[in-house]
Each structure stands twice: as structure tokens, then as C-alpha cells.
Amino acid sequence: MFTGEELLKIAGVAPTGGALPETFAGAAVDSRLVQPGELFIALRGERTDGHRFIEAAVRAGAAAVLCAQPDAYATSQNIPQLVVANPVETLQWLAQARLARQPSTRVIGIAGSNGKTTVKEATAALLAHLAPTLKPVGSFNTEVGVPLTLLRLSAEHQFAVLEMGAQRIGEVALLCRVAPPQIGVVTVIGPEHLEYFGSMDNVILGEREIVEALTPDGVAILNDDDPDVRAMAEHTKAKVIRYGRSETAEVRALDPLGDPLTGMSFTLAWKDEQADVRLRLPGVHAISTALAAASVALHCGMALPAVAEALGEVRASKRRGEIHKAFNGATLIDDSYNANRQSAIAAIDLLRMAHAEPGARRWLLLGDMLELGIYAPSEHALVGASAAMSVDEMVLVGDAVWTAAEGARGAGMPAECIHLYPAPLRDPKALAAAHAAAAAYVREHLKPEDLVLVKGSLGAGMDALVQALTREAPVPEAEA
């Protein structure tokens, strides 16, 4: 929540078309998400221009518009408009000012190549046991998403748990200026957005910006099991808390066991205390998620037994390891929200280690991993090689996955177990046809006892296969 007076002061211009309301409940940059009484912010992006949707936002109930050029329809409806040179910067300054008005709120920033959203959800779930906690809706982790989240801050919020994503050096640093964290968490370092970062060294530099932004009275919470994250301790003035499985970690997981499909169990150790944890998150890597969240909660004063109990209540986020039943009763793991080599191999490990009935086959349905640039062929090939040792059937959809097929064949996977459905992602009709063909093949050959993993970057649209395989009716053919 923020005031019209705050907005007016930050924008530095008088509104046209009417007076601003006294308060705003929030703000939106998507006209489809505008709630009555909110501020609509019209942004120009690479693919679309938010100014085209001002009328839709006004019809949805926007109380005012922040834009770079006035809109005739908004003017005709006497909706106040603040016309500024750079709406994104104004949004960021407004969020920064809103947070500064509430210095008692502790900001927890979460960075890293993988796992940010799940760690955010788990951390927020634990801290909510201590006090009201603000968290982003979905993966609002950009120069726009983080300030939009802060504009939902209310007086009751004692914690704000924020994801801080990056594609380039400098982006995490910018987010830390908008929302200076008192606690900075780094999950893992992996081959993310290499098309823009350019190298793994730059990935490290970019993610390290969160610990560099911490003040001496802050806390850096670092994954001790990842050597690149562990080394970040040398680049912060803040206190360091390490989490992991080694003896050098302050927050440790001891004696992990169980089926990663249904959730691992382990003993959580901190200082001289221990407590048993039973996770409901899929994957061995969920232990790292739990340790990161536990480290934040323990530092903020939550008792170890309460942390252990609360971790057992955390569930997988949408399309990030969700477990479904396929149309015929087979087990389907929906991990289709995003992908890079590191997260794909972790998901394949989950598939390999999961308990299966005798005679069951393990299926990998893989779509393109995006934003890898010149590294795309080799990254997909490495995933294919990893899959060859762990899965029985591999179904590939997209532009770049053909190298995953090559990697799998090179690692010894029989050609008849590799099913390639090529389609350019920029061609929606061709991609839909590939999805339909792949789903039809799986529906024809899937057995009730089989396990199916669906993985791919968001732009690969692999959720279409999830929907097709969880429907009772046969998958329809794509339009010609």
C-alpha cells in the first residue's frame, strides 16, 4: 500500500485528468491483473507496449496511470495520469521510498541460479510462524517484479522475502538498491542465462552482488555444498552462516534417507540442537532448499523444533516438482516451469532414485532450455548424456533438443528409445503440433506403473504435455 502523495513526490510531475486518490492498494503492469483502485504502470518492452492497454486497465478499475505518454481514453474518463520519462525508474524509486518508510521490516533477498522460488516459498512459510510476511506472487524477481511486490507492503509486515533474479552483471546490484537486504541468501551457481551473462565467471560475479551489497550488520546465508557459493564468504562484510551437509556448515542435514519422489527425511542440526525433518518436497535437492529456509528462520529467532515441524508443511510450487496422476494412473512429475543443465540433471536424478514398481519405465519429456546462446548445443548434450544413464524413454520437443538426442546416443541410449519432435519455438502452430504428436506417442505407450518427468524452460511450453497427459480424453490433434 502506498499513498498518492508519495507517488506525486516521486514522479515529480502534476497529474493530468484529475486528482490522485489518497491511497493505492497496489500496482500492476499487466492490464489483465489490475484490481480496482490500483495504479496501472504502462511499460514499453521488447515484445509489447503497455500504453496499448491503458484503456483495458482503466476499464478494469485502475485509479490512476503512470506512463510515458498520455492516453486519450483515460483522459476521457477523468483518470489521473502521471506522464514521466521513465516509468520503470519511477516505479523503482516509489518502491524504495515505500520500504524506507517502514524500517522495521527485515528484507530477505534470495539469489542464485536455481531454486530461488522454492527457497522463497519455504522461507516465507517459516517466517510466517513468527510474524506477518510479504512474499512475491510467483517469480516476481526482476527490476519490475521486485518493486511491484514492495508496493504491496503493509504496516503489519515484519519480513519481506524477495527473489532477486539476474540475466546480466549489475541486475542483482540494482535490485539490492531498490530493496536493500538485511539477509542475503545464495542457493547454487549453475549455467543460467549464458546467452546474456556470457560465461560462468560472469554468472558468479552477477549472483555475488547480493552478498557484496550487505552491510556489516547484515547476514549472508551461503550454500556450503557449492564451492562457488562458499567462496562468496570472502566478498562480504556481513556475518556468514553456511548451510549444507559438511562439518563446516553451521546449519546441517544429517543422515538423509527416503524416497525423493515423496520427500526425504533428515536430522536438522544447529548449534547443539537437533530435530527430525520429514519433507514433502520432491528431490534430494529439496534438502538444500530446506536448509536455506531453516537458516533464515533460525537466525530470525525461530526455535529449531518449530522450524523442523514447519518444514514438513511446505509443498512444491506450481510446475516446480508437482506430482500428478496421468490419465492412466502413471505418476507424472511436473517440473516444466524452467530449466538449465543443473536443474535438469537434478530432476533426472529424482526420476532415477524414485521408487518404482517392477517393470516400470522412467520417461523424460524434455523441452528446450533457453537463453544459453552458444552454449546451447553442449548444455543440451550433457543433459542427454545424463538421461541416458537414468531413463528408459526420452521424448524431446523443440529447437535445440536434437543435441540432447545426440548426447544420449553417445552415452549408449538405444536410438529406438529416443523420440524427437523438432519445432521452432517462434512458430506457435508448429510447436503445438509437436506437443500434440509427442503427447499422443506417450499416451499410446505409457503404462500405469511408469514414472514421467516433464522438464523444460517456460518458453518451450511443456505444460501443454502435462495437461494432455493428465486429461482423461485423448489429446486433440493440433490445427493444420
C-alpha positions as CSV (number, residue, x, y, z in Angstrom):
1,M,0.0,0.0,0.0
2,F,1.3,3.5,-0.9
3,T,-0.2,7.0,-1.0
4,G,-1.0,9.4,-3.8
5,E,1.2,11.9,-2.1
6,E,4.2,9.5,-2.2
7,L,3.6,8.8,-5.9
8,L,3.3,12.5,-6.6
9,K,6.5,13.3,-4.8
10,I,8.5,10.5,-6.6
11,A,7.1,11.3,-10.0
12,G,7.8,15.0,-9.7
13,V,5.1,15.9,-12.1
14,A,1.5,17.0,-11.7
15,P,-1.2,14.6,-12.8
16,T,-3.4,15.3,-15.8
17,G,-7.1,14.4,-15.9
18,G,-7.8,14.6,-12.2
19,A,-6.5,14.3,-8.6
20,L,-4.8,11.2,-7.4
21,P,-6.5,9.0,-4.8
22,E,-5.3,9.2,-1.2
23,T,-4.0,5.6,-1.2
24,F,-3.4,2.8,-3.6
25,A,-3.7,-0.9,-2.6
26,G,-1.0,-1.9,-5.1
27,A,0.1,-1.5,-8.7
28,A,0.2,-3.6,-11.9
29,V,1.9,-3.6,-15.2
30,D,-0.4,-6.2,-16.8
31,S,-3.9,-4.8,-17.5
32,R,-5.3,-8.3,-17.0
33,L,-4.1,-8.3,-13.4
34,V,-5.3,-4.8,-12.4
35,Q,-7.5,-4.7,-9.4
36,P,-10.0,-1.8,-8.7
37,G,-8.2,1.1,-7.1
38,E,-4.7,0.1,-8.2
39,L,-2.1,2.1,-10.2
40,F,-1.5,0.9,-13.7
41,I,2.0,1.3,-15.0
42,A,2.4,1.3,-18.7
43,L,5.8,-0.1,-19.7
44,R,7.4,-0.5,-23.1
45,G,9.1,-3.8,-23.6
46,E,10.8,-5.8,-26.4
47,R,7.5,-7.5,-27.4
48,T,4.7,-5.2,-26.4
49,D,3.9,-1.7,-25.3
50,G,1.8,-1.3,-22.1
51,H,0.5,2.0,-23.4
52,R,-1.7,0.0,-25.8
53,F,-3.5,-1.5,-22.8
54,I,-4.2,1.7,-20.7
55,E,-7.9,1.6,-21.8
56,A,-8.2,-2.0,-20.7
57,A,-6.6,-1.2,-17.4
58,V,-9.0,1.7,-16.9
59,R,-12.0,-0.5,-17.7
60,A,-10.6,-3.0,-15.1
61,G,-10.7,-0.3,-12.4
62,A,-7.3,1.4,-12.4
63,A,-7.5,4.5,-10.3
64,A,-4.5,6.2,-12.0
65,V,-1.9,5.6,-14.7
66,L,1.8,6.1,-14.7
67,C,3.0,6.3,-18.3
68,A,5.4,7.9,-20.8
69,Q,2.7,9.4,-22.9
70,P,-1.0,10.3,-22.1
71,D,-3.8,8.1,-23.3
72,A,-7.0,9.6,-24.8
73,Y,-9.4,7.1,-23.3
74,A,-8.0,7.6,-19.8
75,T,-8.3,11.4,-20.3
76,S,-12.0,11.0,-21.4
77,Q,-12.7,9.0,-18.2
78,N,-11.1,11.6,-16.0
79,I,-8.5,9.1,-14.8
80,P,-5.4,10.9,-13.5
81,Q,-2.2,10.2,-15.5
82,L,1.4,10.9,-14.4
83,V,3.5,11.3,-17.5
84,V,7.2,10.6,-16.8
85,A,10.3,10.0,-18.9
86,N,11.0,6.5,-17.5
87,P,8.1,4.7,-15.7
88,V,10.3,1.8,-14.7
89,E,12.7,4.1,-12.8
90,T,9.7,5.9,-11.2
91,L,8.3,2.5,-10.1
92,Q,11.7,1.6,-8.5
93,W,12.0,4.9,-6.7
94,L,8.5,4.6,-5.4
95,A,9.1,1.1,-4.1
96,Q,12.4,2.2,-2.5
97,A,10.6,5.1,-0.7
98,R,7.8,2.8,0.4
99,L,10.2,0.4,2.0
100,A,12.2,3.2,3.6
101,R,9.0,4.4,5.4
102,Q,8.9,1.0,7.2
103,P,12.5,0.4,8.5
104,S,11.3,-2.3,10.9
105,T,10.6,-4.7,8.0
106,R,13.5,-7.1,7.5
107,V,14.3,-7.8,3.9
108,I,15.5,-11.2,2.9
109,G,16.9,-11.4,-0.6
110,I,17.4,-14.7,-2.4
111,A,19.7,-15.1,-5.3
112,G,21.2,-18.0,-7.2
113,S,21.0,-19.9,-10.5
114,N,18.3,-22.4,-9.3
115,G,15.9,-22.9,-6.5
116,K,15.1,-19.3,-5.7
117,T,11.3,-19.6,-5.9
118,T,11.2,-22.8,-3.8
119,V,13.5,-21.3,-1.2
120,K,11.4,-18.1,-1.2
121,E,8.2,-20.1,-0.6
122,A,9.8,-22.2,2.1
123,T,11.4,-19.2,3.8
124,A,8.2,-17.2,3.8
125,A,6.2,-20.2,5.1
126,L,8.6,-20.5,8.1
127,L,8.8,-16.8,8.9
128,A,5.0,-16.5,8.8
129,H,5.1,-18.5,12.0
130,L,7.0,-15.6,13.6
131,A,5.2,-12.6,12.1
132,P,3.3,-11.4,9.0
133,T,5.5,-11.9,6.0
134,L,5.4,-10.4,2.5
135,K,6.4,-12.5,-0.5
136,P,6.1,-12.1,-4.3
137,V,3.3,-13.7,-6.2
138,G,5.0,-16.2,-8.5
139,S,8.5,-15.4,-9.7
140,F,8.4,-11.6,-9.4
141,N,12.2,-11.3,-9.3
142,T,13.0,-8.6,-11.9
143,E,13.6,-4.9,-12.0
144,V,9.8,-4.6,-12.3
145,G,8.6,-7.5,-10.2
146,V,10.6,-6.7,-7.0
147,P,9.3,-3.1,-6.8
148,L,5.7,-4.3,-7.6
149,T,6.0,-6.7,-4.6
150,L,7.2,-3.9,-2.3
151,L,4.2,-1.8,-3.2
152,R,2.0,-4.4,-1.5
153,L,3.9,-3.9,1.7
154,S,1.6,-3.1,4.7
155,A,2.4,-1.9,8.2
156,E,1.9,-5.4,9.6
157,H,4.7,-7.0,7.6
158,Q,7.7,-7.7,9.7
159,F,9.5,-9.7,6.9
160,A,9.7,-9.3,3.2
161,V,11.1,-12.3,1.3
162,L,12.2,-11.3,-2.2
163,E,13.7,-13.2,-5.1
164,M,16.4,-11.4,-6.9
165,G,16.9,-12.7,-10.5
166,A,19.5,-11.8,-13.0
167,Q,20.5,-12.3,-16.6
168,R,23.4,-9.8,-16.6
169,I,26.0,-8.4,-14.3
170,G,24.6,-5.5,-12.4
171,E,21.0,-6.6,-12.2
172,V,21.1,-8.1,-8.6
173,A,23.0,-4.9,-7.5
174,L,20.2,-2.8,-8.9
175,L,17.6,-4.9,-7.0
176,C,19.6,-4.5,-3.8
177,R,19.5,-0.7,-4.2
178,V,15.7,-0.9,-4.6
179,A,15.3,-3.3,-1.7
180,P,18.5,-3.3,0.5
181,P,18.5,-6.8,2.1
182,Q,19.5,-7.4,5.7
183,I,19.8,-11.1,4.9
184,G,21.1,-12.3,1.6
185,V,20.7,-16.0,0.6
186,V,22.6,-17.6,-2.3
187,T,21.3,-21.0,-3.4
188,V,23.6,-22.5,-6.1
189,I,25.6,-21.4,-9.1
190,G,24.9,-23.0,-12.4
191,P,24.7,-22.4,-16.2
192,E,21.9,-19.9,-16.3
193,H,21.2,-17.2,-18.9
194,L,24.6,-17.8,-20.5
195,E,23.4,-16.1,-23.7
196,Y,23.4,-12.9,-21.7
197,F,25.9,-13.5,-18.9
198,G,28.4,-14.8,-21.5
199,S,30.4,-17.1,-19.2
200,M,30.1,-19.0,-15.9
201,D,32.6,-16.5,-14.4
202,N,30.1,-13.7,-15.1
203,V,27.3,-15.8,-13.5
204,I,29.3,-16.0,-10.3
205,L,30.0,-12.2,-10.4
206,G,26.3,-11.4,-11.0
207,E,25.0,-13.6,-8.2
208,R,27.7,-12.5,-5.8
209,E,26.3,-9.0,-5.9
210,I,23.8,-9.8,-3.2
211,V,26.4,-10.5,-0.6
212,E,28.5,-7.6,-1.7
213,A,25.5,-5.3,-1.0
214,L,25.1,-6.5,2.6
215,T,26.3,-4.1,5.3
216,P,28.4,-5.3,8.3
217,D,25.3,-5.8,10.4
218,G,23.8,-8.0,7.7
219,V,23.9,-11.8,7.3
220,A,25.0,-13.8,4.2
221,I,23.5,-17.3,4.2
222,L,25.5,-19.4,1.8
223,N,25.3,-22.9,0.4
224,D,28.4,-24.6,1.8
225,D,27.9,-27.6,-0.6
226,D,28.5,-25.4,-3.6
227,P,32.2,-24.3,-3.9
228,D,31.3,-21.2,-5.9
229,V,28.8,-20.0,-3.3
230,R,31.0,-21.0,-0.4
231,A,33.8,-18.7,-1.9
232,M,31.4,-15.7,-1.7
233,A,32.1,-15.5,2.1
234,E,35.3,-13.7,1.1
235,H,33.4,-11.0,-0.7
236,T,31.0,-9.7,2.0
237,K,31.4,-7.6,5.2
238,A,28.4,-9.3,6.7
239,K,28.2,-12.2,9.1
240,V,28.2,-15.5,7.3
241,I,26.0,-18.5,8.0
242,R,26.8,-21.7,6.0
243,Y,24.3,-24.4,5.3
244,G,24.8,-27.9,3.9
245,R,25.9,-31.4,4.7
246,S,29.6,-30.9,5.5
247,E,31.0,-30.4,9.0
248,T,31.9,-26.8,8.1
249,A,28.2,-25.8,7.8
250,E,26.5,-24.2,10.8
251,V,23.1,-25.5,9.7
252,R,23.4,-29.1,8.7
253,A,21.5,-32.0,7.3
254,L,22.5,-35.4,8.9
255,D,21.5,-38.9,7.8
256,P,19.3,-38.1,4.8
257,L,17.1,-41.0,3.7
258,G,13.9,-41.9,1.9
259,D,12.2,-41.7,-1.5
260,P,12.9,-38.4,-3.2
261,L,9.6,-38.6,-5.0
262,T,7.6,-38.5,-1.8
263,G,10.0,-36.5,0.3
264,M,13.3,-37.0,2.1
265,S,13.9,-37.3,5.8
266,F,16.9,-36.0,7.7
267,T,18.1,-34.6,11.0
268,L,18.4,-30.9,11.2
269,A,21.4,-29.8,13.3
270,W,22.2,-26.3,14.5
271,K,24.5,-25.3,17.3
272,D,24.0,-28.0,20.0
273,E,20.4,-28.9,18.9
274,Q,18.9,-31.5,16.6
275,A,15.4,-32.2,15.3
276,D,14.0,-34.7,12.8
277,V,12.5,-33.3,9.5
278,R,10.2,-35.1,7.1
279,L,9.9,-33.1,3.8
280,R,7.0,-33.1,1.4
281,L,9.1,-31.5,-1.3
282,P,10.4,-33.8,-4.1
283,G,14.0,-34.4,-4.8
284,V,17.2,-34.8,-2.9
285,H,18.0,-31.2,-3.7
286,A,14.9,-30.3,-1.6
287,I,17.2,-30.8,1.4
288,S,19.3,-27.8,0.3
289,T,16.1,-25.8,0.0
290,A,15.0,-26.7,3.5
291,L,18.4,-25.8,4.9
292,A,18.4,-22.4,3.3
293,A,15.0,-21.6,4.7
294,A,15.9,-23.0,8.1
295,S,19.0,-20.9,8.2
296,V,17.0,-17.7,7.8
297,A,14.3,-18.7,10.3
298,L,16.8,-19.8,12.9
299,H,18.7,-16.6,12.6
300,C,15.4,-14.6,13.0
301,G,14.7,-16.4,16.2
302,M,12.5,-19.3,15.4
303,A,13.1,-22.4,17.6
304,L,14.6,-25.4,16.0
305,P,11.7,-27.8,16.8
306,A,9.3,-25.3,15.3
307,V,11.5,-25.0,12.2
308,A,11.6,-28.7,11.7
309,E,7.8,-29.1,12.0
310,A,7.1,-26.2,9.7
311,L,9.4,-27.6,7.0
312,G,7.2,-30.6,6.8
313,E,4.3,-28.4,5.9
314,V,6.0,-26.9,2.8
315,R,4.7,-28.1,-0.6
316,A,6.1,-27.8,-4.1
317,S,5.3,-24.6,-6.0
318,K,3.2,-24.8,-9.2
319,R,5.1,-26.6,-12.0
320,R,8.2,-27.0,-9.9
321,G,8.2,-30.6,-9.0
322,E,4.4,-31.0,-8.6
323,I,3.3,-34.7,-8.6
324,H,0.2,-35.6,-10.6
325,K,-1.5,-38.8,-11.7
326,A,-1.5,-39.3,-15.5
327,F,-4.6,-40.2,-17.4
328,N,-4.0,-43.9,-16.8
329,G,-2.7,-43.7,-13.2
330,A,1.0,-43.3,-14.0
331,T,3.0,-40.9,-11.9
332,L,3.8,-37.6,-13.5
333,I,6.3,-35.0,-12.2
334,D,5.6,-31.5,-13.5
335,D,8.9,-29.6,-13.4
336,S,8.0,-27.6,-16.5
337,Y,8.4,-24.0,-15.2
338,N,12.1,-23.6,-16.1
339,A,15.3,-25.4,-16.9
340,N,19.0,-25.3,-17.2
341,R,21.5,-28.1,-17.1
342,Q,21.9,-28.1,-13.4
343,S,18.2,-28.2,-12.6
344,A,17.5,-30.7,-15.4
345,I,20.1,-33.1,-14.1
346,A,18.8,-32.7,-10.5
347,A,15.3,-33.6,-11.8
348,I,16.7,-36.6,-13.7
349,D,18.4,-37.8,-10.5
350,L,15.0,-37.5,-8.8
351,L,13.5,-39.7,-11.5
352,R,16.3,-42.2,-11.3
353,M,16.2,-42.5,-7.5
354,A,12.4,-42.6,-7.1
355,H,10.8,-45.9,-6.1
356,A,9.1,-47.7,-9.0
357,E,7.1,-50.9,-9.3
358,P,8.8,-53.9,-11.0
359,G,8.7,-53.4,-14.8
360,A,8.0,-49.7,-14.6
361,R,9.8,-47.4,-17.1
362,R,11.1,-44.0,-16.4
363,W,10.2,-41.3,-19.1
364,L,11.9,-37.9,-19.6
365,L,9.9,-35.4,-21.6
366,L,12.3,-32.6,-22.3
367,G,11.8,-29.3,-24.0
368,D,14.3,-26.7,-24.9
369,M,16.4,-25.0,-22.2
370,L,16.5,-21.3,-23.2
371,E,18.9,-18.3,-23.0
372,L,22.0,-20.4,-23.4
373,G,23.4,-18.8,-26.5
374,I,26.4,-20.5,-28.0
375,Y,26.4,-23.0,-25.1
376,A,23.0,-24.4,-26.0
377,P,24.3,-27.4,-28.0
378,S,26.8,-28.6,-25.4
379,E,24.4,-28.0,-22.5
380,H,21.6,-30.0,-24.0
381,A,24.1,-32.7,-25.0
382,L,25.2,-33.0,-21.3
383,V,21.6,-33.4,-20.2
384,G,21.0,-36.0,-22.8
385,A,24.1,-38.0,-21.7
386,S,22.9,-37.8,-18.1
387,A,19.4,-39.0,-19.1
388,A,20.9,-42.0,-21.0
389,M,22.1,-43.5,-17.7
390,S,18.8,-42.9,-15.8
391,V,15.8,-43.1,-18.1
392,D,14.2,-45.7,-20.3
393,E,12.3,-43.4,-22.8
394,M,13.2,-39.9,-23.8
395,V,10.8,-37.6,-25.6
396,L,12.3,-34.3,-26.9
397,V,10.4,-31.3,-28.2
398,G,11.8,-28.0,-29.6
399,D,14.6,-26.3,-31.5
400,A,17.7,-27.3,-29.6
401,V,16.9,-30.7,-28.1
402,W,18.4,-32.5,-31.0
403,T,21.8,-32.3,-29.3
404,A,20.2,-33.9,-26.2
405,A,19.4,-36.8,-28.5
406,E,23.0,-36.9,-29.8
407,G,24.3,-36.8,-26.2
408,A,22.0,-39.6,-25.2
409,R,23.0,-41.8,-28.1
410,G,26.7,-41.1,-27.5
411,A,26.2,-42.2,-23.9
412,G,24.7,-45.5,-25.0
413,M,21.0,-45.0,-25.1
414,P,19.3,-47.1,-27.8
415,A,18.1,-45.0,-30.7
416,E,14.6,-46.6,-30.5
417,C,14.2,-45.1,-27.0
418,I,14.8,-41.5,-28.2
419,H,11.8,-39.8,-29.7
420,L,12.5,-36.4,-31.3
421,Y,9.7,-33.9,-32.2
422,P,11.5,-30.8,-33.6
423,A,9.7,-27.5,-33.8
424,P,10.9,-23.9,-33.8
425,L,9.7,-22.2,-30.6
426,R,9.0,-19.0,-32.6
427,D,6.3,-20.8,-34.6
428,P,3.3,-21.4,-32.2
429,K,1.5,-23.7,-34.7
430,A,4.5,-25.9,-35.3
431,L,5.2,-26.1,-31.6
432,A,1.6,-27.0,-30.8
433,A,1.8,-29.8,-33.5
434,A,5.0,-31.1,-31.9
435,H,3.4,-31.1,-28.4
436,A,0.4,-32.9,-29.7
437,A,2.4,-35.5,-31.5
438,A,4.7,-36.1,-28.5
439,A,1.7,-36.4,-26.2
440,A,0.0,-38.8,-28.5
441,Y,3.0,-41.1,-28.6
442,V,3.3,-41.1,-24.8
443,R,-0.4,-41.7,-24.3
444,E,-0.2,-44.7,-26.6
445,H,2.8,-46.3,-24.9
446,L,2.7,-45.2,-21.2
447,K,1.9,-47.9,-18.7
448,P,0.1,-47.3,-15.4
449,E,3.2,-48.2,-13.3
450,D,5.5,-45.8,-15.2
451,L,7.1,-42.6,-14.0
452,V,7.1,-39.5,-16.2
453,L,9.2,-36.3,-15.7
454,V,8.3,-33.2,-17.7
455,K,11.1,-30.6,-17.9
456,G,11.8,-27.5,-20.0
457,S,12.1,-23.8,-20.0
458,L,9.0,-21.8,-19.8
459,G,9.1,-20.8,-23.4
460,A,9.2,-24.4,-24.5
461,G,5.6,-24.7,-23.3
462,M,6.0,-28.2,-21.9
463,D,3.0,-27.6,-19.6
464,A,1.0,-28.5,-22.7
465,L,2.2,-32.1,-22.3
466,V,1.3,-32.1,-18.7
467,Q,-2.2,-31.0,-19.5
468,A,-2.5,-33.6,-22.3
469,L,-1.3,-36.4,-20.2
470,T,-3.4,-35.7,-17.1
471,R,-6.6,-35.4,-19.1
472,E,-8.9,-38.5,-19.4
473,A,-9.8,-37.7,-23.0
474,P,-7.4,-38.4,-25.9
475,V,-5.2,-35.4,-26.8
476,P,-6.7,-33.5,-29.7
477,E,-4.7,-33.1,-32.9
478,A,-3.1,-29.7,-33.5
479,E,-4.6,-27.5,-36.1
480,A,-3.2,-28.0,-39.6
